[in-house]
Amino acid sequence: MTRGPEWDARTYDRIADPMHRWGVAVLDRLPLRGDERVLDAGCGSGRVTEALLERLRGGHVIALDASLAMLDEARQRLARFGDRVTFVEADLMSPLPIGDPVDAVLSTATFHWVPDHDALFRNLAAVMAVGARLVAQCGGVGNIARVQAASDAVALDWVARNGDAALDAGARGHLNFATPLATAARLDAAGFTHIETWLTDEPTRLEAGDPLETYLETVCLREITARLTPERRRAFVHDVARALPEPILDYVRLNVTAIRAG
Ligand SMILES: C[S@@+](CC[C@H](N)C(=O)[O-])C[C@H]1O[C@@H](n2cnc3c(N)ncnc32)[C@H](O)[C@@H]1O
């Protein structure tokens, strides 16, 4: 069901410290009594879901993701929560197979992987109770622009030198880094109220060498590197890492809070 290449979920879980740090800060924006039913939309390997479950001592989490590899990883991490968590394999671009409406939706580091935000917000609204809160963060306009520029330059160079057809067209993949204004308009059209959307810069320094390159390959460049053989993949990532002036990822996060209208 995953759109595009499958995730390396084990490696993602190991390296996703930035997403975990941001995710817990986003979770702090979600007021909880502790007995709610909450959807984690794009739970990934479950690190942020785990923090959510720890705040829902008497509640329930639906951990939803399109990637079976991510869901397997999340199942292992979250086994200790037993039947307080349900795992759902689903695509956020399609109507969601969730029974009763949820009291809240949390989503971190996911929406920019979803090409159609109109469909995304419609599908979320359809499974939320009236008054339920959506709290989310994803990549916003300008996110990792320097990384993408470096990747474009290396791809162009590889095409020029090797006639590399795999890198020629649409090499960036399909990341959807939306603006706060367009996102607010889409949320309004999907039936949300009390909408707030804003950007935050989160420049993130990684250790140069293997930690940076593994991170780039697993997250930022996963769509483009999936076009290459494993040996050439690492060489491409190495060239992109060398093209960055510093081992800093120029993250820009789009934050969202909104309430499901009646
Ligand atoms: C970078 S991970 C974030 C995981 C977790 N929320 C975190 O903060 O670490 C993005 C997740 O979104 C999921 N995803 C991307 N597109 C999706 C879609 N259309 N439907 C459901 N899940 C999707 C991916 O499979 C992946 O697990």
The ligand as an SDF file (V2000), in Angstrom:
LIG
                    3D

 27 29  0  0  0  0  0  0  0  0999 V2000
    8.5780   10.2740    8.3920 C   0  0  0  0  0  0  0  0  0  0  0  0
    7.4210    9.0730    8.8570 S   0  0  0  0  0  0  0  0  0  0  0  0
    6.7620    9.8100   10.3420 C   0  0  0  0  0  0  0  0  0  0  0  0
    6.3750    8.7580   11.3430 C   0  0  0  0  0  0  0  0  0  0  0  0
    6.0190    9.2710   12.7400 C   0  0  0  0  0  0  0  0  0  0  0  0
    4.7790   10.0050   12.7570 N   0  0  0  0  0  0  0  0  0  0  0  0
    7.1450   10.1190   13.3010 C   0  0  0  0  0  0  0  0  0  0  0  0
    6.9290   11.3090   13.5680 O   0  0  0  0  0  0  0  0  0  0  0  0
    8.2460    9.5730   13.4720 O   0  0  0  0  0  0  0  0  0  0  0  0
    6.0920    9.3230    7.7000 C   0  0  0  0  0  0  0  0  0  0  0  0
    5.0590    8.2070    7.7560 C   0  0  0  0  0  0  0  0  0  0  0  0
    3.9370    8.5830    6.9770 O   0  0  0  0  0  0  0  0  0  0  0  0
    3.4620    7.4270    6.3450 C   0  0  0  0  0  0  0  0  0  0  0  0
    2.6810    7.8250    5.1660 N   0  0  0  0  0  0  0  0  0  0  0  0
    3.1160    8.5310    4.0840 C   0  0  0  0  0  0  0  0  0  0  0  0
    2.1170    8.6810    3.2020 N   0  0  0  0  0  0  0  0  0  0  0  0
    1.0260    8.0720    3.7380 C   0  0  0  0  0  0  0  0  0  0  0  0
   -0.3090    7.8790    3.2940 C   0  0  0  0  0  0  0  0  0  0  0  0
   -0.7260    8.3490    2.1090 N   0  0  0  0  0  0  0  0  0  0  0  0
   -1.1620    7.2040    4.0820 N   0  0  0  0  0  0  0  0  0  0  0  0
   -0.7510    6.7150    5.2910 C   0  0  0  0  0  0  0  0  0  0  0  0
    0.5030    6.8580    5.7640 N   0  0  0  0  0  0  0  0  0  0  0  0
    1.3870    7.5210    4.9940 C   0  0  0  0  0  0  0  0  0  0  0  0
    4.7250    6.6830    5.9550 C   0  0  0  0  0  0  0  0  0  0  0  0
    4.4680    5.3300    5.6560 O   0  0  0  0  0  0  0  0  0  0  0  0
    5.5830    6.8960    7.1770 C   0  0  0  0  0  0  0  0  0  0  0  0
    5.4380    5.8770    8.1130 O   0  0  0  0  0  0  0  0  0  0  0  0
  1  2  1  0
  2  3  1  0
  2 10  1  0
  3  4  1  0
  4  5  1  0
  5  6  1  0
  5  7  1  0
  7  8  2  0
  7  9  1  0
 10 11  1  0
 11 12  1  0
 11 26  1  0
 12 13  1  0
 13 14  1  0
 13 24  1  0
 14 15  1  0
 14 23  1  0
 15 16  2  0
 16 17  1  0
 17 18  1  0
 17 23  2  0
 18 19  1  0
 18 20  2  0
 20 21  1  0
 21 22  2  0
 22 23  1  0
 24 25  1  0
 24 26  1  0
 26 27  1  0
M  CHG  2   2   1   9  -1
M  END
$$$$
